[in-house]
Amino acid sequence: MKEKIHPKYVDTVIKCACGNEIATRSTVKDLHVEICAACHPFFTGKQKLIDTAGRVEKYLRKYGLEAPGQKAGEEAKTEKAES
């Protein structure tokens, strides 16, 4: 390795907006982040995956595929019957 071209590798603390602090090593001293694994909705389980506007059903109808646990065309029949 060449001398005097590499940045210093120092102990640092990553601080999140939620108050979580993570001690690690980095070339940057004291990082501040907006969101971390402790407060991110995906990792905490607070995020809900929602099929907005029936996108899955629209895709299945477009390509003539069958939904899990349903035969193709059966979905259309149940929708017409309910109307």
PDB file of N, CA, C and O in Angstrom:
ATOM      1  N   MET A   1       0.843  -1.186   0.000  1.00  0.00           N
ATOM      2  CA  MET A   1       0.000   0.000   0.000  1.00  0.00           C
ATOM      3  C   MET A   1       0.882   1.242   0.000  1.00  0.00           C
ATOM      4  O   MET A   1       1.940   1.281   0.629  1.00  0.00           O
ATOM      5  N   LYS A   2       0.421   2.238  -0.714  1.00  0.00           N
ATOM      6  CA  LYS A   2       1.167   3.492  -0.750  1.00  0.00           C
ATOM      7  C   LYS A   2       0.976   4.246   0.555  1.00  0.00           C
ATOM      8  O   LYS A   2      -0.077   4.163   1.188  1.00  0.00           O
ATOM      9  N   GLU A   3       1.975   4.961   0.935  1.00  0.00           N
ATOM     10  CA  GLU A   3       1.933   5.756   2.156  1.00  0.00           C
ATOM     11  C   GLU A   3       1.212   7.081   1.914  1.00  0.00           C
ATOM     12  O   GLU A   3       1.288   7.640   0.820  1.00  0.00           O
ATOM     13  N   LYS A   4       0.522   7.578   2.918  1.00  0.00           N
ATOM     14  CA  LYS A   4      -0.077   8.911   2.961  1.00  0.00           C
ATOM     15  C   LYS A   4      -1.172   9.173   1.922  1.00  0.00           C
ATOM     16  O   LYS A   4      -1.435  10.332   1.599  1.00  0.00           O
ATOM     17  N   ILE A   5      -1.812   8.135   1.394  1.00  0.00           N
ATOM     18  CA  ILE A   5      -2.924   8.376   0.466  1.00  0.00           C
ATOM     19  C   ILE A   5      -4.255   7.858   1.014  1.00  0.00           C
ATOM     20  O   ILE A   5      -5.312   8.187   0.474  1.00  0.00           O
ATOM     21  N   HIS A   6      -4.217   7.069   2.058  1.00  0.00           N
ATOM     22  CA  HIS A   6      -5.423   6.473   2.611  1.00  0.00           C
ATOM     23  C   HIS A   6      -5.990   7.324   3.746  1.00  0.00           C
ATOM     24  O   HIS A   6      -5.232   7.870   4.547  1.00  0.00           O
ATOM     25  N   PRO A   7      -7.312   7.441   3.822  1.00  0.00           N
ATOM     26  CA  PRO A   7      -7.900   8.216   4.915  1.00  0.00           C
ATOM     27  C   PRO A   7      -7.754   7.479   6.248  1.00  0.00           C
ATOM     28  O   PRO A   7      -7.580   6.261   6.284  1.00  0.00           O
ATOM     29  N   LYS A   8      -7.828   8.226   7.318  1.00  0.00           N
ATOM     30  CA  LYS A   8      -7.731   7.637   8.658  1.00  0.00           C
ATOM     31  C   LYS A   8      -8.997   6.826   8.939  1.00  0.00           C
ATOM     32  O   LYS A   8     -10.100   7.254   8.598  1.00  0.00           O
ATOM     33  N   TYR A   9      -8.839   5.669   9.553  1.00  0.00           N
ATOM     34  CA  TYR A   9      -9.939   4.786   9.922  1.00  0.00           C
ATOM     35  C   TYR A   9     -10.116   4.915  11.425  1.00  0.00           C
ATOM     36  O   TYR A   9      -9.310   4.384  12.190  1.00  0.00           O
ATOM     37  N   VAL A  10     -11.165   5.617  11.862  1.00  0.00           N
ATOM     38  CA  VAL A  10     -11.315   5.985  13.269  1.00  0.00           C
ATOM     39  C   VAL A  10     -12.611   5.420  13.856  1.00  0.00           C
ATOM     40  O   VAL A  10     -13.527   5.037  13.128  1.00  0.00           O
ATOM     41  N   ASP A  11     -12.662   5.380  15.181  1.00  0.00           N
ATOM     42  CA  ASP A  11     -13.898   5.008  15.874  1.00  0.00           C
ATOM     43  C   ASP A  11     -14.918   6.122  15.663  1.00  0.00           C
ATOM     44  O   ASP A  11     -14.580   7.302  15.745  1.00  0.00           O
ATOM     45  N   THR A  12     -16.159   5.748  15.392  1.00  0.00           N
ATOM     46  CA  THR A  12     -17.200   6.735  15.154  1.00  0.00           C
ATOM     47  C   THR A  12     -18.512   6.270  15.760  1.00  0.00           C
ATOM     48  O   THR A  12     -18.683   5.093  16.076  1.00  0.00           O
ATOM     49  N   VAL A  13     -19.418   7.194  15.914  1.00  0.00           N
ATOM     50  CA  VAL A  13     -20.753   6.892  16.432  1.00  0.00           C
ATOM     51  C   VAL A  13     -21.768   7.356  15.390  1.00  0.00           C
ATOM     52  O   VAL A  13     -21.760   8.516  14.978  1.00  0.00           O
ATOM     53  N   ILE A  14     -22.639   6.445  14.968  1.00  0.00           N
ATOM     54  CA  ILE A  14     -23.706   6.796  14.036  1.00  0.00           C
ATOM     55  C   ILE A  14     -24.924   7.122  14.882  1.00  0.00           C
ATOM     56  O   ILE A  14     -25.400   6.273  15.635  1.00  0.00           O
ATOM     57  N   LYS A  15     -25.435   8.347  14.766  1.00  0.00           N
ATOM     58  CA  LYS A  15     -26.580   8.790  15.553  1.00  0.00           C
ATOM     59  C   LYS A  15     -27.791   8.950  14.635  1.00  0.00           C
ATOM     60  O   LYS A  15     -27.727   9.623  13.606  1.00  0.00           O
ATOM     61  N   CYS A  16     -28.892   8.316  15.033  1.00  0.00           N
ATOM     62  CA  CYS A  16     -30.132   8.392  14.265  1.00  0.00           C
ATOM     63  C   CYS A  16     -31.033   9.473  14.856  1.00  0.00           C
ATOM     64  O   CYS A  16     -30.869   9.855  16.015  1.00  0.00           O
ATOM     65  N   ALA A  17     -31.976   9.961  14.069  1.00  0.00           N
ATOM     66  CA  ALA A  17     -32.924  10.961  14.545  1.00  0.00           C
ATOM     67  C   ALA A  17     -33.807  10.415  15.662  1.00  0.00           C
ATOM     68  O   ALA A  17     -34.321  11.184  16.474  1.00  0.00           O
ATOM     69  N   CYS A  18     -33.987   9.094  15.712  1.00  0.00           N
ATOM     70  CA  CYS A  18     -34.817   8.485  16.757  1.00  0.00           C
ATOM     71  C   CYS A  18     -34.077   8.390  18.091  1.00  0.00           C
ATOM     72  O   CYS A  18     -34.689   8.077  19.113  1.00  0.00           O
ATOM     73  N   GLY A  19     -32.769   8.658  18.096  1.00  0.00           N
ATOM     74  CA  GLY A  19     -31.986   8.597  19.330  1.00  0.00           C
ATOM     75  C   GLY A  19     -31.099   7.373  19.425  1.00  0.00           C
ATOM     76  O   GLY A  19     -30.294   7.263  20.349  1.00  0.00           O
ATOM     77  N   ASN A  20     -31.233   6.454  18.486  1.00  0.00           N
ATOM     78  CA  ASN A  20     -30.412   5.243  18.480  1.00  0.00           C
ATOM     79  C   ASN A  20     -28.976   5.601  18.120  1.00  0.00           C
ATOM     80  O   ASN A  20     -28.741   6.399  17.212  1.00  0.00           O
ATOM     81  N   GLU A  21     -28.020   5.016  18.826  1.00  0.00           N
ATOM     82  CA  GLU A  21     -26.613   5.252  18.549  1.00  0.00           C
ATOM     83  C   GLU A  21     -25.914   3.928  18.301  1.00  0.00           C
ATOM     84  O   GLU A  21     -26.113   2.962  19.038  1.00  0.00           O
ATOM     85  N   ILE A  22     -25.092   3.889  17.258  1.00  0.00           N
ATOM     86  CA  ILE A  22     -24.369   2.687  16.884  1.00  0.00           C
ATOM     87  C   ILE A  22     -22.887   3.023  16.862  1.00  0.00           C
ATOM     88  O   ILE A  22     -22.464   3.924  16.138  1.00  0.00           O
ATOM     89  N   ALA A  23     -22.094   2.303  17.650  1.00  0.00           N
ATOM     90  CA  ALA A  23     -20.647   2.517  17.677  1.00  0.00           C
ATOM     91  C   ALA A  23     -20.001   1.602  16.643  1.00  0.00           C
ATOM     92  O   ALA A  23     -20.251   0.396  16.629  1.00  0.00           O
ATOM     93  N   THR A  24     -19.182   2.171  15.793  1.00  0.00           N
ATOM     94  CA  THR A  24     -18.509   1.413  14.746  1.00  0.00           C
ATOM     95  C   THR A  24     -17.216   2.120  14.369  1.00  0.00           C
ATOM     96  O   THR A  24     -16.780   3.030  15.073  1.00  0.00           O
ATOM     97  N   ARG A  25     -16.608   1.718  13.281  1.00  0.00           N
ATOM     98  CA  ARG A  25     -15.403   2.373  12.767  1.00  0.00           C
ATOM     99  C   ARG A  25     -15.676   2.824  11.343  1.00  0.00           C
ATOM    100  O   ARG A  25     -16.375   2.143  10.592  1.00  0.00           O
ATOM    101  N   SER A  26     -15.129   3.961  10.976  1.00  0.00           N
ATOM    102  CA  SER A  26     -15.350   4.518   9.648  1.00  0.00           C
ATOM    103  C   SER A  26     -14.272   5.536   9.328  1.00  0.00           C
ATOM    104  O   SER A  26     -13.471   5.905  10.187  1.00  0.00           O
ATOM    105  N   THR A  27     -14.262   5.982   8.090  1.00  0.00           N
ATOM    106  CA  THR A  27     -13.342   7.047   7.693  1.00  0.00           C
ATOM    107  C   THR A  27     -13.947   8.416   7.967  1.00  0.00           C
ATOM    108  O   THR A  27     -13.271   9.435   7.823  1.00  0.00           O
ATOM    109  N   VAL A  28     -15.227   8.445   8.365  1.00  0.00           N
ATOM    110  CA  VAL A  28     -15.931   9.690   8.681  1.00  0.00           C
ATOM    111  C   VAL A  28     -16.214   9.704  10.181  1.00  0.00           C
ATOM    112  O   VAL A  28     -16.667   8.704  10.738  1.00  0.00           O
ATOM    113  N   LYS A  29     -15.957  10.806  10.817  1.00  0.00           N
ATOM    114  CA  LYS A  29     -16.173  10.933  12.259  1.00  0.00           C
ATOM    115  C   LYS A  29     -17.604  11.365  12.535  1.00  0.00           C
ATOM    116  O   LYS A  29     -18.072  12.337  11.941  1.00  0.00           O
ATOM    117  N   ASP A  30     -18.305  10.678  13.411  1.00  0.00           N
ATOM    118  CA  ASP A  30     -19.654  10.988  13.889  1.00  0.00           C
ATOM    119  C   ASP A  30     -20.653  11.273  12.760  1.00  0.00           C
ATOM    120  O   ASP A  30     -20.786  12.405  12.296  1.00  0.00           O
ATOM    121  N   LEU A  31     -21.332  10.240  12.343  1.00  0.00           N
ATOM    122  CA  LEU A  31     -22.351  10.340  11.296  1.00  0.00           C
ATOM    123  C   LEU A  31     -23.722  10.587  11.912  1.00  0.00           C
ATOM    124  O   LEU A  31     -24.015  10.083  12.996  1.00  0.00           O
ATOM    125  N   HIS A  32     -24.560  11.353  11.233  1.00  0.00           N
ATOM    126  CA  HIS A  32     -25.930  11.596  11.657  1.00  0.00           C
ATOM    127  C   HIS A  32     -26.852  11.154  10.529  1.00  0.00           C
ATOM    128  O   HIS A  32     -26.727  11.629   9.400  1.00  0.00           O
ATOM    129  N   VAL A  33     -27.789  10.236  10.833  1.00  0.00           N
ATOM    130  CA  VAL A  33     -28.711   9.726   9.824  1.00  0.00           C
ATOM    131  C   VAL A  33     -30.144  10.013  10.247  1.00  0.00           C
ATOM    132  O   VAL A  33     -30.420  10.218  11.429  1.00  0.00           O
ATOM    133  N   GLU A  34     -31.059  10.027   9.274  1.00  0.00           N
ATOM    134  CA  GLU A  34     -32.461  10.316   9.555  1.00  0.00           C
ATOM    135  C   GLU A  34     -33.222   9.084  10.009  1.00  0.00           C
ATOM    136  O   GLU A  34     -34.149   9.186  10.813  1.00  0.00           O
ATOM    137  N   ILE A  35     -32.840   7.920   9.501  1.00  0.00           N
ATOM    138  CA  ILE A  35     -33.592   6.697   9.802  1.00  0.00           C
ATOM    139  C   ILE A  35     -32.619   5.525   9.885  1.00  0.00           C
ATOM    140  O   ILE A  35     -31.637   5.463   9.146  1.00  0.00           O
ATOM    141  N   CYS A  36     -32.907   4.596  10.798  1.00  0.00           N
ATOM    142  CA  CYS A  36     -32.042   3.430  10.974  1.00  0.00           C
ATOM    143  C   CYS A  36     -32.911   2.173  11.062  1.00  0.00           C
ATOM    144  O   CYS A  36     -34.136   2.253  10.968  1.00  0.00           O
ATOM    145  N   ALA A  37     -32.286   1.036  11.239  1.00  0.00           N
ATOM    146  CA  ALA A  37     -33.019  -0.229  11.308  1.00  0.00           C
ATOM    147  C   ALA A  37     -33.917  -0.295  12.546  1.00  0.00           C
ATOM    148  O   ALA A  37     -34.898  -1.038  12.552  1.00  0.00           O
ATOM    149  N   ALA A  38     -33.599   0.465  13.584  1.00  0.00           N
ATOM    150  CA  ALA A  38     -34.400   0.438  14.806  1.00  0.00           C
ATOM    151  C   ALA A  38     -35.717   1.200  14.648  1.00  0.00           C
ATOM    152  O   ALA A  38     -36.676   0.919  15.367  1.00  0.00           O
ATOM    153  N   CYS A  39     -35.779   2.163  13.718  1.00  0.00           N
ATOM    154  CA  CYS A  39     -36.995   2.964  13.582  1.00  0.00           C
ATOM    155  C   CYS A  39     -37.625   2.873  12.197  1.00  0.00           C
ATOM    156  O   CYS A  39     -38.693   3.447  11.981  1.00  0.00           O
ATOM    157  N   HIS A  40     -37.008   2.178  11.258  1.00  0.00           N
ATOM    158  CA  HIS A  40     -37.563   2.058   9.909  1.00  0.00           C
ATOM    159  C   HIS A  40     -38.800   1.173   9.942  1.00  0.00           C
ATOM    160  O   HIS A  40     -38.754   0.083  10.514  1.00  0.00           O
ATOM    161  N   PRO A  41     -39.908   1.611   9.342  1.00  0.00           N
ATOM    162  CA  PRO A  41     -41.153   0.839   9.392  1.00  0.00           C
ATOM    163  C   PRO A  41     -41.025  -0.576   8.828  1.00  0.00           C
ATOM    164  O   PRO A  41     -41.702  -1.486   9.307  1.00  0.00           O
ATOM    165  N   PHE A  42     -40.185  -0.780   7.836  1.00  0.00           N
ATOM    166  CA  PHE A  42     -40.037  -2.111   7.251  1.00  0.00           C
ATOM    167  C   PHE A  42     -39.440  -3.080   8.257  1.00  0.00           C
ATOM    168  O   PHE A  42     -39.880  -4.226   8.342  1.00  0.00           O
ATOM    169  N   PHE A  43     -38.450  -2.644   9.019  1.00  0.00           N
ATOM    170  CA  PHE A  43     -37.782  -3.524   9.964  1.00  0.00           C
ATOM    171  C   PHE A  43     -38.523  -3.644  11.293  1.00  0.00           C
ATOM    172  O   PHE A  43     -38.358  -4.641  11.997  1.00  0.00           O
ATOM    173  N   THR A  44     -39.329  -2.657  11.649  1.00  0.00           N
ATOM    174  CA  THR A  44     -40.064  -2.715  12.912  1.00  0.00           C
ATOM    175  C   THR A  44     -41.381  -3.468  12.776  1.00  0.00           C
ATOM    176  O   THR A  44     -41.992  -3.826  13.783  1.00  0.00           O
ATOM    177  N   GLY A  45     -41.827  -3.714  11.542  1.00  0.00           N
ATOM    178  CA  GLY A  45     -43.072  -4.433  11.316  1.00  0.00           C
ATOM    179  C   GLY A  45     -44.287  -3.528  11.315  1.00  0.00           C
ATOM    180  O   GLY A  45     -45.412  -4.024  11.275  1.00  0.00           O
ATOM    181  N   LYS A  46     -44.101  -2.224  11.358  1.00  0.00           N
ATOM    182  CA  LYS A  46     -45.223  -1.288  11.363  1.00  0.00           C
ATOM    183  C   LYS A  46     -45.709  -0.970   9.955  1.00  0.00           C
ATOM    184  O   LYS A  46     -46.803  -0.435   9.778  1.00  0.00           O
ATOM    185  N   GLN A  47     -44.890  -1.304   8.947  1.00  0.00           N
ATOM    186  CA  GLN A  47     -45.276  -1.038   7.570  1.00  0.00           C
ATOM    187  C   GLN A  47     -46.239  -2.115   7.103  1.00  0.00           C
ATOM    188  O   GLN A  47     -46.024  -3.303   7.340  1.00  0.00           O
ATOM    189  N   LYS A  48     -47.291  -1.691   6.444  1.00  0.00           N
ATOM    190  CA  LYS A  48     -48.268  -2.627   5.914  1.00  0.00           C
ATOM    191  C   LYS A  48     -48.203  -2.568   4.396  1.00  0.00           C
ATOM    192  O   LYS A  48     -48.263  -1.495   3.796  1.00  0.00           O
ATOM    193  N   LEU A  49     -48.080  -3.731   3.795  1.00  0.00           N
ATOM    194  CA  LEU A  49     -48.067  -3.797   2.346  1.00  0.00           C
ATOM    195  C   LEU A  49     -49.515  -3.851   1.866  1.00  0.00           C
ATOM    196  O   LEU A  49     -50.268  -4.753   2.232  1.00  0.00           O
ATOM    197  N   ILE A  50     -49.889  -2.880   1.050  1.00  0.00           N
ATOM    198  CA  ILE A  50     -51.271  -2.765   0.607  1.00  0.00           C
ATOM    199  C   ILE A  50     -51.310  -2.841  -0.911  1.00  0.00           C
ATOM    200  O   ILE A  50     -50.513  -2.198  -1.595  1.00  0.00           O
ATOM    201  N   ASP A  51     -52.233  -3.625  -1.428  1.00  0.00           N
ATOM    202  CA  ASP A  51     -52.446  -3.690  -2.861  1.00  0.00           C
ATOM    203  C   ASP A  51     -53.405  -2.568  -3.220  1.00  0.00           C
ATOM    204  O   ASP A  51     -54.620  -2.726  -3.100  1.00  0.00           O
ATOM    205  N   THR A  52     -52.870  -1.444  -3.656  1.00  0.00           N
ATOM    206  CA  THR A  52     -53.710  -0.295  -3.977  1.00  0.00           C
ATOM    207  C   THR A  52     -54.292  -0.440  -5.365  1.00  0.00           C
ATOM    208  O   THR A  52     -53.594  -0.808  -6.310  1.00  0.00           O
ATOM    209  N   ALA A  53     -55.545  -0.157  -5.479  1.00  0.00           N
ATOM    210  CA  ALA A  53     -56.274  -0.150  -6.751  1.00  0.00           C
ATOM    211  C   ALA A  53     -56.297  -1.507  -7.429  1.00  0.00           C
ATOM    212  O   ALA A  53     -56.446  -1.570  -8.649  1.00  0.00           O
ATOM    213  N   GLY A  54     -56.155  -2.595  -6.685  1.00  0.00           N
ATOM    214  CA  GLY A  54     -56.278  -3.933  -7.257  1.00  0.00           C
ATOM    215  C   GLY A  54     -55.243  -4.238  -8.319  1.00  0.00           C
ATOM    216  O   GLY A  54     -55.569  -4.871  -9.324  1.00  0.00           O
ATOM    217  N   ARG A  55     -54.028  -3.816  -8.133  1.00  0.00           N
ATOM    218  CA  ARG A  55     -52.988  -3.995  -9.142  1.00  0.00           C
ATOM    219  C   ARG A  55     -52.707  -5.462  -9.435  1.00  0.00           C
ATOM    220  O   ARG A  55     -52.481  -5.838 -10.586  1.00  0.00           O
ATOM    221  N   VAL A  56     -52.722  -6.287  -8.401  1.00  0.00           N
ATOM    222  CA  VAL A  56     -52.453  -7.708  -8.604  1.00  0.00           C
ATOM    223  C   VAL A  56     -53.561  -8.332  -9.452  1.00  0.00           C
ATOM    224  O   VAL A  56     -53.285  -9.071 -10.397  1.00  0.00           O
ATOM    225  N   GLU A  57     -54.803  -8.033  -9.113  1.00  0.00           N
ATOM    226  CA  GLU A  57     -55.922  -8.580  -9.866  1.00  0.00           C
ATOM    227  C   GLU A  57     -55.908  -8.090 -11.315  1.00  0.00           C
ATOM    228  O   GLU A  57     -56.205  -8.844 -12.241  1.00  0.00           O
ATOM    229  N   LYS A  58     -55.560  -6.819 -11.493  1.00  0.00           N
ATOM    230  CA  LYS A  58     -55.488  -6.244 -12.837  1.00  0.00           C
ATOM    231  C   LYS A  58     -54.427  -6.975 -13.663  1.00  0.00           C
ATOM    232  O   LYS A  58     -54.649  -7.265 -14.838  1.00  0.00           O
ATOM    233  N   TYR A  59     -53.299  -7.268 -13.066  1.00  0.00           N
ATOM    234  CA  TYR A  59     -52.226  -7.984 -13.747  1.00  0.00           C
ATOM    235  C   TYR A  59     -52.675  -9.393 -14.103  1.00  0.00           C
ATOM    236  O   TYR A  59     -52.450  -9.861 -15.220  1.00  0.00           O
ATOM    237  N   LEU A  60     -53.310 -10.066 -13.151  1.00  0.00           N
ATOM    238  CA  LEU A  60     -53.759 -11.432 -13.398  1.00  0.00           C
ATOM    239  C   LEU A  60     -54.787 -11.487 -14.516  1.00  0.00           C
ATOM    240  O   LEU A  60     -54.742 -12.392 -15.350  1.00  0.00           O
ATOM    241  N   ARG A  61     -55.722 -10.527 -14.548  1.00  0.00           N
ATOM    242  CA  ARG A  61     -56.722 -10.489 -15.620  1.00  0.00           C
ATOM    243  C   ARG A  61     -56.083 -10.192 -16.973  1.00  0.00           C
ATOM    244  O   ARG A  61     -56.457 -10.780 -17.987  1.00  0.00           O
ATOM    245  N   LYS A  62     -55.117  -9.274 -16.979  1.00  0.00           N
ATOM    246  CA  LYS A  62     -54.477  -8.855 -18.222  1.00  0.00           C
ATOM    247  C   LYS A  62     -53.775 -10.022 -18.904  1.00  0.00           C
ATOM    248  O   LYS A  62     -53.845 -10.165 -20.125  1.00  0.00           O
ATOM    249  N   TYR A  63     -53.105 -10.850 -18.124  1.00  0.00           N
ATOM    250  CA  TYR A  63     -52.338 -11.947 -18.695  1.00  0.00           C
ATOM    251  C   TYR A  63     -53.045 -13.296 -18.570  1.00  0.00           C
ATOM    252  O   TYR A  63     -52.459 -14.329 -18.895  1.00  0.00           O
ATOM    253  N   GLY A  64     -54.284 -13.302 -18.107  1.00  0.00           N
ATOM    254  CA  GLY A  64     -55.057 -14.535 -18.042  1.00  0.00           C
ATOM    255  C   GLY A  64     -54.491 -15.558 -17.087  1.00  0.00           C
ATOM    256  O   GLY A  64     -54.629 -16.760 -17.310  1.00  0.00           O
ATOM    257  N   LEU A  65     -53.864 -15.101 -16.039  1.00  0.00           N
ATOM    258  CA  LEU A  65     -53.280 -15.999 -15.047  1.00  0.00           C
ATOM    259  C   LEU A  65     -54.288 -16.274 -13.952  1.00  0.00           C
ATOM    260  O   LEU A  65     -55.282 -15.562 -13.810  1.00  0.00           O
ATOM    261  N   GLU A  66     -54.024 -17.303 -13.189  1.00  0.00           N
ATOM    262  CA  GLU A  66     -54.928 -17.606 -12.082  1.00  0.00           C
ATOM    263  C   GLU A  66     -54.313 -17.178 -10.760  1.00  0.00           C
ATOM    264  O   GLU A  66     -53.110 -17.313 -10.539  1.00  0.00           O
ATOM    265  N   ALA A  67     -55.148 -16.670  -9.906  1.00  0.00           N
ATOM    266  CA  ALA A  67     -54.710 -16.249  -8.578  1.00  0.00           C
ATOM    267  C   ALA A  67     -54.447 -17.488  -7.738  1.00  0.00           C
ATOM    268  O   ALA A  67     -55.043 -18.537  -7.983  1.00  0.00           O
ATOM    269  N   PRO A  68     -53.565 -17.384  -6.753  1.00  0.00           N
ATOM    270  CA  PRO A  68     -53.315 -18.534  -5.881  1.00  0.00           C
ATOM    271  C   PRO A  68     -54.611 -18.991  -5.218  1.00  0.00           C
ATOM    272  O   PRO A  68     -55.289 -18.206  -4.554  1.00  0.00           O
ATOM    273  N   GLY A  69     -54.946 -20.252  -5.399  1.00  0.00           N
ATOM    274  CA  GLY A  69     -56.154 -20.797  -4.797  1.00  0.00           C
ATOM    275  C   GLY A  69     -57.414 -20.524  -5.595  1.00  0.00           C
ATOM    276  O   GLY A  69     -58.512 -20.792  -5.107  1.00  0.00           O
ATOM    277  N   GLN A  70     -57.288 -19.991  -6.824  1.00  0.00           N
ATOM    278  CA  GLN A  70     -58.445 -19.681  -7.655  1.00  0.00           C
ATOM    279  C   GLN A  70     -58.145 -20.062  -9.083  1.00  0.00           C
ATOM    280  O   GLN A  70     -57.009 -19.927  -9.539  1.00  0.00           O
ATOM    281  N   LYS A  71     -59.157 -20.543  -9.801  1.00  0.00           N
ATOM    282  CA  LYS A  71     -58.973 -20.874 -11.212  1.00  0.00           C
ATOM    283  C   LYS A  71     -59.171 -19.625 -12.046  1.00  0.00           C
ATOM    284  O   LYS A  71     -59.885 -18.709 -11.640  1.00  0.00           O
ATOM    285  N   ALA A  72     -58.536 -19.584 -13.218  1.00  0.00           N
ATOM    286  CA  ALA A  72     -58.670 -18.438 -14.110  1.00  0.00           C
ATOM    287  C   ALA A  72     -60.119 -18.303 -14.544  1.00  0.00           C
ATOM    288  O   ALA A  72     -60.763 -19.303 -14.860  1.00  0.00           O
ATOM    289  N   GLY A  73     -60.635 -17.096 -14.564  1.00  0.00           N
ATOM    290  CA  GLY A  73     -62.015 -16.856 -14.961  1.00  0.00           C
ATOM    291  C   GLY A  73     -62.986 -16.915 -13.798  1.00  0.00           C
ATOM    292  O   GLY A  73     -64.059 -16.313 -13.859  1.00  0.00           O
ATOM    293  N   GLU A  74     -62.633 -17.620 -12.754  1.00  0.00           N
ATOM    294  CA  GLU A  74     -63.516 -17.745 -11.589  1.00  0.00           C
ATOM    295  C   GLU A  74     -63.679 -16.402 -10.885  1.00  0.00           C
ATOM    296  O   GLU A  74     -64.742 -16.100 -10.344  1.00  0.00           O
ATOM    297  N   GLU A  75     -62.609 -15.593 -10.898  1.00  0.00           N
ATOM    298  CA  GLU A  75     -62.639 -14.286 -10.259  1.00  0.00           C
ATOM    299  C   GLU A  75     -63.643 -13.379 -10.961  1.00  0.00           C
ATOM    300  O   GLU A  75     -64.413 -12.686 -10.297  1.00  0.00           O
ATOM    301  N   ALA A  76     -63.648 -13.372 -12.284  1.00  0.00           N
ATOM    302  CA  ALA A  76     -64.553 -12.524 -13.048  1.00  0.00           C
ATOM    303  C   ALA A  76     -66.004 -12.902 -12.787  1.00  0.00           C
ATOM    304  O   ALA A  76     -66.867 -12.030 -12.688  1.00  0.00           O
ATOM    305  N   LYS A  77     -66.275 -14.201 -12.674  1.00  0.00           N
ATOM    306  CA  LYS A  77     -67.641 -14.666 -12.409  1.00  0.00           C
ATOM    307  C   LYS A  77     -68.130 -14.176 -11.047  1.00  0.00           C
ATOM    308  O   LYS A  77     -69.283 -13.766 -10.916  1.00  0.00           O
ATOM    309  N   THR A  78     -67.263 -14.215 -10.030  1.00  0.00           N
ATOM    310  CA  THR A  78     -67.676 -13.796  -8.693  1.00  0.00           C
ATOM    311  C   THR A  78     -67.899 -12.286  -8.654  1.00  0.00           C
ATOM    312  O   THR A  78     -68.773 -11.811  -7.929  1.00  0.00           O
ATOM    313  N   GLU A  79     -67.113 -11.521  -9.432  1.00  0.00           N
ATOM    314  CA  GLU A  79     -67.296 -10.077  -9.458  1.00  0.00           C
ATOM    315  C   GLU A  79     -68.624  -9.724 -10.119  1.00  0.00           C
ATOM    316  O   GLU A  79     -69.322  -8.830  -9.641  1.00  0.00           O
ATOM    317  N   LYS A  80     -68.990 -10.403 -11.206  1.00  0.00           N
ATOM    318  CA  LYS A  80     -70.245 -10.124 -11.898  1.00  0.00           C
ATOM    319  C   LYS A  80     -71.438 -10.507 -11.029  1.00  0.00           C
ATOM    320  O   LYS A  80     -72.463  -9.827 -11.031  1.00  0.00           O
ATOM    321  N   ALA A  81     -71.294 -11.597 -10.291  1.00  0.00           N
ATOM    322  CA  ALA A  81     -72.394 -12.064  -9.443  1.00  0.00           C
ATOM    323  C   ALA A  81     -72.660 -11.074  -8.304  1.00  0.00           C
ATOM    324  O   ALA A  81     -73.807 -10.887  -7.897  1.00  0.00           O
ATOM    325  N   GLU A  82     -71.603 -10.443  -7.793  1.00  0.00           N
ATOM    326  CA  GLU A  82     -71.753  -9.507  -6.694  1.00  0.00           C
ATOM    327  C   GLU A  82     -72.362  -8.187  -7.143  1.00  0.00           C
ATOM    328  O   GLU A  82     -72.996  -7.494  -6.347  1.00  0.00           O
ATOM    329  N   SER A  83     -72.175  -7.830  -8.421  1.00  0.00           N
ATOM    330  CA  SER A  83     -72.667  -6.545  -8.934  1.00  0.00           C
ATOM    331  C   SER A  83     -74.155  -6.498  -9.095  1.00  0.00           C
ATOM    332  O   SER A  83     -74.698  -5.478  -9.517  1.00  0.00           O
TER     333      SER A  83
END
